[in-house]
Amino acid sequence: MKTSISQQKPLSILWLATKAPWPAVDGGRLLMANTLEGLCARGHRVTLVAPYEGSKPPPSPPSALQPACRLVSVPLRRPPKLWHGLVGQLRSLPWTIVRHRPRALRRRLADLLKHGNFDLLQAEQVQAWGALQGIPRGVVPALWRAQNVESDLWAAIARSVGGPLGAYAGLEARRLARFEAAAVVSADATLALTRYDADRLAELSGRADRLHTVNAPFVHSLPQAESPLAGEPALVLLGSRGWRPNRDGAQWFVESVWPHLRQAWPAGRLHVFGALAATPRSAPTPGVEILPSPQDSRQAFAPGSILVVPLNVASGIRMKILEAWARGIPVIATGVAARGLEATNGQQLFISDDAETFGQAVAALAIPERRQQMVEAARRHLQRHHDQATIAEQLEGLYRRVLGRGRGVLASDATWKQLQHS
């Protein structure tokens, strides 16, 4: 880990997350892990509070981050999801917010704030900000980082699903929109990963002065997997069955795009990690291999492979695209998936929204010189816009400006209710 110590007094940060960053196998964890690496390299100390379920707690921070970063794991036993839905209905709160504010977590946070000596409090995502609702924090300023605009994601799901489930998703979207607006108003500052997300949150809250855009940090270079994947070409699709847009995007690609690619490249193989279950519907598709999510994400970024990101519903930044760039893997993504990266179609990645343009992109990447040009351009873009050390310095500057303004207001339950219904 590169060391770049700030000239000012190091900050002591209490950081609340909905999950621990390690192992960094998905986008949210990658974002936190890279941010923490950058902050700790500047000499700051972070106490990270994260819940977990099950008998096995998450691993400790990597040795390179210790002792600057301390993980406080809070074991949870969450009630069934239906229970959270009922509580949300009674309190007019979003289901996803109720689910992420269990008593055990809130008690641990209150104890840390009471007995700790922190300069700043950061919540990761609006769900973590919701867990702070009503907890006394004395004079500690607080901000939150929006990894995406949750209400927009739920609204898109509502439009695509329809029926009773779509109606519920629409209700959740409206409640989340009010909640995100209230979070912006009550926080000392809100961080967004893209200008698009910042504009949306400003539109919801009417408080553009509270919004700050800070790019997602990422290291410049990472190794590829040791061995190539089968297929000429070998396409890789990463996702999670736990999030419907990932499942829908993977299913759309397998059913609508892959047959055309397979016809043009009979020796090709599509490796789907984690986004689809091995069911009779998906497993028999010729040339498609359904695999579990890798324990180490490096395994999915094999030499000679191409990452496809076929999302039709997305917000924030696709951290797996940044990881592909760092590992020297070219990317083909839908316009929605590439939004927010400030990348140019045909330079740092290919933007494709149908079978024809996906096919054209694959054909272009079959030319070694074209592939190498894109890999190099992507790495330059990564270094220019997502340099870990530069963004850590930007974050520190924002933290110190927040501290200089003094404490804002972390709303009480009553104030929150008023904010959400205003």
C-alpha positions in Angstrom: 0.0 0.0 0.0 1.5 3.3 -1.0 2.0 5.7 1.9 1.2 9.4 1.6 0.8 11.0 5.0 -1.3 14.1 5.3 0.5 17.2 6.8 -2.4 17.9 9.1 -3.5 16.1 12.2 -4.8 12.6 11.2 -8.5 12.1 11.5 -10.3 9.5 13.6 -13.3 8.3 11.5 -16.2 6.2 12.7 -17.5 4.4 9.5 -20.8 2.5 9.4 -21.4 0.0 6.6 -24.1 -2.5 5.8 -21.4 -5.2 5.3 -17.7 -5.6 5.8 -15.5 -4.8 2.8 -13.5 -8.0 2.9 -13.4 -10.2 1.0 -13.9 -7.6 -1.7 -15.9 -9.7 -4.1 -18.6 -7.3 -5.2 -18.9 -3.7 -6.2 -19.9 -2.2 -2.9 -17.1 -4.0 -1.0 -14.5 -3.0 -3.7 -15.6 0.6 -3.3 -15.1 0.6 0.5 -11.9 -1.4 0.4 -10.2 1.0 -2.1 -11.5 4.0 -0.1 -10.2 2.7 3.2 -6.8 1.9 1.7 -6.5 5.4 0.4 -7.5 7.0 3.7 -5.3 4.8 5.8 -2.3 5.5 3.5 -2.8 9.2 4.4 -2.4 8.3 8.1 -6.1 8.5 9.1 -7.6 6.0 11.6 -10.9 4.3 10.8 -13.2 2.3 13.1 -15.4 0.4 10.7 -18.7 -1.0 12.1 -20.4 -3.7 10.0 -23.1 -6.2 10.8 -22.9 -9.9 9.7 -25.2 -12.9 9.8 -24.3 -16.5 10.5 -21.8 -18.1 12.7 -18.6 -16.9 10.9 -17.6 -13.3 11.3 -16.0 -11.4 8.3 -12.2 -11.4 8.1 -10.1 -8.7 9.7 -8.7 -5.9 7.6 -5.7 -6.8 5.5 -2.4 -6.6 7.4 -1.4 -3.5 5.3 -4.3 -1.6 6.8 -3.7 -2.5 10.4 -3.6 -1.0 13.0 -5.0 2.1 11.2 -8.2 0.3 10.3 -10.2 -1.6 13.0 -13.2 -3.7 12.2 -16.1 -3.9 14.7 -18.3 -6.8 13.6 -21.8 -6.9 15.0 -23.5 -10.3 14.9 -27.2 -10.1 13.8 -30.2 -12.4 13.7 -32.6 -10.6 11.4 -36.3 -11.5 11.4 -37.9 -12.7 8.1 -38.0 -10.2 5.3 -41.8 -10.2 5.6 -41.5 -8.8 9.1 -39.5 -5.9 7.9 -42.1 -5.2 5.2 -44.8 -5.1 7.8 -42.8 -2.8 10.1 -42.1 -0.5 7.1 -45.9 -0.4 6.3 -46.7 0.6 9.8 -44.0 3.3 10.0 -44.2 4.4 6.4 -40.6 3.6 6.0 -38.8 1.8 3.1 -38.4 -1.9 3.6 -34.7 -1.7 2.9 -34.1 0.9 5.6 -36.0 -1.0 8.2 -34.0 -4.1 7.4 -30.7 -2.4 8.0 -31.3 -0.7 11.4 -31.5 -3.7 13.8 -31.2 -2.9 17.6 -27.9 -4.7 18.1 -26.2 -2.5 15.5 -27.8 0.7 16.9 -26.8 -0.1 20.4 -23.2 -0.8 19.4 -23.1 2.5 17.5 -24.5 4.5 20.4 -21.9 2.9 22.7 -19.0 3.8 20.4 -20.2 7.4 20.0 -20.6 7.8 23.7 -17.2 6.4 24.7 -15.1 6.9 21.6 -13.3 10.0 20.4 -14.1 10.5 16.8 -13.7 13.5 14.5 -16.2 12.4 11.9 -18.9 9.8 11.2 -19.4 8.4 7.7 -22.3 6.1 6.7 -22.0 4.0 3.6 -25.2 4.0 1.6 -28.6 5.4 2.6 -29.4 2.2 4.5 -26.5 2.8 6.9 -27.6 6.4 7.3 -31.0 5.2 8.3 -29.4 3.1 11.1 -28.1 6.3 12.6 -31.6 7.8 12.9 -32.2 9.1 16.4 -28.8 8.0 17.8 -27.1 10.8 19.9 -23.8 11.8 18.5 -22.7 14.8 20.5 -20.6 17.2 18.3 -19.5 14.6 15.7 -20.3 15.8 12.2 -21.8 13.1 10.0 -22.0 12.5 6.3 -23.1 9.6 4.0 -22.0 8.3 0.6 -24.6 7.3 -1.9 -23.2 4.4 -3.9 -26.3 4.9 -6.1 -29.7 6.5 -6.1 -31.8 3.7 -4.5 -35.2 5.2 -5.3 -34.3 5.3 -9.0 -33.3 1.6 -9.0 -36.6 0.6 -7.3 -38.6 2.8 -9.7 -36.9 1.1 -12.7 -37.7 -2.3 -11.2 -41.4 -1.3 -10.7 -41.6 -0.3 -14.4 -40.1 -3.6 -15.6 -41.9 -6.0 -13.3 -45.5 -4.8 -13.2 -48.3 -6.6 -11.3 -48.5 -6.7 -7.5 -44.7 -6.9 -7.1 -44.3 -3.9 -9.4 -46.8 -2.0 -7.3 -44.9 -2.7 -4.2 -41.6 -1.8 -5.8 -43.2 1.5 -6.9 -44.3 2.2 -3.3 -40.8 1.4 -2.1 -39.3 3.8 -4.7 -41.5 6.6 -3.5 -40.7 6.0 0.1 -37.0 5.8 -0.7 -37.1 9.0 -2.7 -38.5 10.8 0.4 -35.9 9.1 2.6 -33.0 10.0 0.4 -34.2 13.6 0.3 -34.4 13.7 4.1 -31.0 12.2 4.4 -29.4 14.9 2.2 -31.1 17.6 4.3 -30.1 16.2 7.6 -26.5 15.2 6.8 -23.6 17.6 7.0 -22.7 16.5 3.5 -23.6 13.8 1.0 -21.1 12.2 -1.4 -22.2 10.9 -4.8 -20.0 8.8 -7.1 -21.3 10.5 -10.3 -22.6 13.9 -11.4 -25.7 12.1 -12.6 -26.4 10.8 -9.1 -25.6 14.1 -7.5 -28.0 15.9 -9.7 -30.8 13.4 -9.0 -30.3 13.7 -5.2 -30.2 17.4 -5.5 -33.5 17.3 -7.5 -35.1 15.1 -4.8 -33.9 17.2 -1.8 -33.7 20.7 -3.2 -30.3 21.0 -1.5 -27.6 21.0 -4.2 -25.3 22.8 -1.7 -25.1 19.6 0.4 -24.1 17.4 -2.5 -20.4 16.6 -3.5 -19.3 14.4 -6.3 -16.2 12.3 -5.5 -15.2 9.6 -8.0 -14.8 6.0 -6.9 -11.2 5.2 -6.2 -9.3 2.2 -7.6 -5.8 0.9 -7.8 -4.2 1.3 -11.3 -3.1 -2.3 -11.8 -4.0 -5.8 -10.6 -3.0 -9.2 -11.8 -5.1 -11.4 -14.0 -6.0 -15.0 -13.2 -3.2 -17.4 -13.7 -5.0 -19.5 -16.4 -7.2 -18.6 -19.3 -10.9 -19.6 -19.5 -12.2 -21.9 -22.2 -13.6 -20.4 -25.4 -12.5 -18.4 -28.4 -13.6 -15.8 -27.4 -14.1 -16.3 -23.7 -16.8 -13.9 -22.4 -17.3 -13.3 -18.7 -20.5 -12.1 -17.0 -20.4 -11.2 -13.3 -23.4 -10.7 -11.1 -25.4 -11.6 -8.0 -28.7 -13.6 -7.8 -29.6 -11.5 -4.8 -30.3 -8.4 -6.9 -33.0 -8.6 -9.6 -31.4 -6.2 -12.2 -28.4 -8.5 -12.2 -30.5 -11.6 -12.8 -32.6 -9.8 -15.4 -29.6 -8.5 -17.2 -27.9 -11.9 -17.3 -31.0 -13.6 -18.5 -31.5 -11.0 -21.3 -27.9 -11.5 -22.4 -28.1 -15.3 -22.4 -31.5 -15.5 -24.1 -31.3 -12.5 -26.6 -27.6 -11.8 -27.3 -25.7 -15.0 -26.7 -27.4 -17.0 -29.5 -26.3 -14.5 -32.1 -22.7 -14.4 -30.8 -22.7 -18.2 -30.7 -23.7 -18.4 -34.3 -20.9 -16.1 -35.3 -18.3 -17.7 -33.0 -19.2 -21.4 -32.5 -16.0 -21.9 -30.4 -17.0 -19.1 -28.0 -17.9 -19.7 -24.4 -19.9 -17.5 -22.0 -18.9 -17.9 -18.3 -21.6 -16.6 -16.0 -20.4 -16.1 -12.4 -23.1 -15.8 -9.8 -25.8 -14.1 -11.7 -27.9 -17.1 -12.7 -28.9 -20.3 -10.9 -28.1 -23.6 -12.5 -31.7 -24.4 -13.4 -33.1 -26.4 -16.2 -34.0 -23.1 -17.9 -30.5 -21.7 -17.9 -27.9 -24.6 -17.6 -28.5 -26.3 -21.0 -27.9 -23.2 -23.1 -25.1 -24.2 -25.6 -21.8 -22.6 -24.9 -22.9 -21.2 -21.5 -21.2 -22.2 -18.3 -23.0 -21.3 -15.0 -20.5 -20.8 -12.2 -20.8 -19.7 -8.5 -19.4 -16.3 -7.5 -15.7 -16.6 -7.2 -14.1 -16.5 -3.7 -11.4 -14.4 -5.2 -12.6 -12.0 -8.0 -9.3 -12.4 -9.8 -10.4 -15.9 -10.9 -13.0 -14.3 -13.2 -10.6 -12.0 -15.0 -8.7 -14.5 -17.0 -6.1 -13.6 -19.7 -7.7 -13.2 -23.2 -11.2 -12.9 -21.8 -13.8 -10.1 -22.3 -16.1 -8.7 -19.6 -19.7 -8.1 -20.6 -21.9 -6.0 -18.4 -25.5 -6.3 -19.8 -27.4 -4.3 -17.2 -30.6 -2.5 -18.1 -31.2 -1.0 -14.7 -28.2 0.6 -12.9 -27.1 3.6 -10.8 -23.8 4.7 -9.4 -20.6 3.1 -10.8 -19.9 -0.4 -11.9 -16.9 -1.2 -9.8 -16.3 -4.4 -11.7 -15.6 -2.3 -14.9 -12.9 -0.5 -12.9 -11.5 -3.8 -11.8 -11.5 -5.2 -15.3 -9.6 -2.1 -16.5 -7.1 -2.6 -13.6 -6.6 -6.2 -14.6 -6.2 -5.4 -18.3 -9.5 -7.0 -19.5 -11.5 -5.2 -22.2 -15.2 -4.4 -21.4 -18.4 -4.4 -23.4 -21.3 -2.7 -21.5 -24.8 -1.4 -22.0 -25.2 2.3 -22.1 -26.9 2.2 -18.7 -24.1 0.2 -17.1 -21.4 2.6 -18.5 -23.2 5.7 -17.4 -21.3 7.8 -14.9 -17.8 6.6 -16.0 -17.2 9.5 -18.4 -15.7 7.0 -20.8 -16.0 7.2 -24.6 -17.5 4.4 -26.7 -14.8 2.7 -28.7 -11.9 4.1 -26.6 -12.0 2.8 -23.0 -14.8 0.3 -23.6 -17.5 -0.6 -26.1 -21.1 0.5 -25.4 -23.6 -2.1 -26.8 -27.3 -2.4 -26.3 -28.3 -5.1 -28.7 -27.0 -8.3 -30.2 -25.7 -6.6 -33.4 -23.5 -4.1 -31.6 -22.3 -6.7 -29.1 -21.2 -8.8 -32.1 -19.4 -5.8 -33.6 -17.6 -5.2 -30.4 -16.5 -8.8 -30.0 -15.2 -8.8 -33.6 -13.2 -5.6 -32.9 -11.6 -7.1 -29.8 -10.6 -10.2 -31.7 -7.9 -8.0 -33.4 -4.9 -8.0 -31.0 -3.8 -4.4 -31.8 -7.4 -3.1 -31.2 -7.7 -5.0 -28.0 -4.3 -3.6 -26.7 -5.3 -0.1 -27.6 -8.5 -0.3 -25.5 -6.7 -1.9 -22.6 -4.1 0.9 -22.5 -6.7 3.6 -22.9 -8.8 2.1 -20.1 -5.9 2.0 -17.7 -5.0 5.7 -18.5 -8.6 6.6 -17.8 -8.6 4.7 -14.6 -5.5 6.5 -13.4 -6.8 9.9 -14.5 -10.2 9.7 -13.0 -10.0 7.1 -10.2 -6.5 7.3 -8.7 -6.8 6.0 -5.2 -4.3 8.5 -3.6 -5.8 11.5 -5.4 -9.3 10.7 -4.3 -8.3 10.0 -0.7 -6.8 13.5 -0.7 -10.0 14.9 -2.1 -12.0 13.1 0.6 -9.8 14.4 3.3 -10.2 17.9 2.0 -14.0 17.5 2.1 -13.9 16.0 5.6 -11.9 19.0 6.9 -14.3 21.5 5.3 -17.2 19.7 7.0 -15.3 19.8 10.3 -14.6 23.5 9.8 -18.3 24.3 9.4 -19.1 22.6 12.7 -21.8 20.1 13.6 -25.0 19.8 11.6 -28.2 18.0 12.7 -28.7 14.3 12.8 -32.4 14.3 12.9 -34.4 12.7 15.6 -37.2 10.2 14.8 -39.8 12.9 14.9 -37.7 15.3 12.7 -37.1 12.5 10.2 -40.8 11.8 10.0 -41.5 15.4 9.2 -38.7 15.6 6.6 -39.8 12.4 4.8 -43.4 13.7 4.5 -42.6 17.3 3.5 
